[in-house]
Amino acid sequence: MNTLMIQDMLADPEWADVLTDEDKRALTPLFWMHIQPYGEVRLNMGRRLQLAAPAPTDPEPVPEPAAA
């Protein structure tokens, strides 16, 4: 999960000029502050997490006008 969140953030063009090479070298998926080691975690295994913006769908094709 952490790796996917970092990958999503690095793909965002807004971060391209913000992070230096040193910042990128320091990235690690091993952070754990958001994990509750003694709390209850409820998972919905029937639903995927929406980590990135949905991919745009192709617009409906426009029909060509009939020949007169």
N, C-alpha and C positions, 0 to 999 in steps of 0.2 A: 504494500500500500504506500509506504513512504517513498519507494523508488518511483512509483507512478506519479505521485504528487510532485516530486522534484522534476521529473521528465516533463510534465505538463507546464510547470513554471518556466523551465528553460526554453520551451518552445514558444513562449509568449514574447513577441517582439519588443514589448515595453521593457523587458529585463535585459535585452541585448546590450544596451549601453550602460546599464546600472552595475552589473557584476563585472568585476575585474578578473583577470586570470587567477589571481590569488584567491579570490572569493570562490571561484569555481573549483579550485583544487581542494578547498576546505569543505565542500558539500559532501554529505554522507547520509545514507538512508537509516543510519543507526540512532537517530534521535528518538526519544521515548517520552517526552514530557506530556504528550497527549494520551498516553496509555495509563489506565487506572489498574495497577497490578492487583488491588484488593477489591475492586468494584465489580459490579455485574455488567456484562456486555451482552446486549441482545442483537443478534445477527438475523437479518432477513435473507436467507440463502436463496429465496426465489426471485430476488431482484438484484441487478447489477448496480454498482455505484456510478454516478455520472461524474467522471473526473474531468472531462474536457467538454468544450462546447460541441453540440451535435454537428456532425458534418452536414454542409448544405446539400439539399437534394436538388436534382436537376429539375428545372422548371418544365411545366407541361409544354410539349411542342405546339407551336402555333400552326394551325392548318393553313395551307397555301390557298389563295383565292382561286375560285373556279375559273377556268378559261371561258371567255365570252364567245 
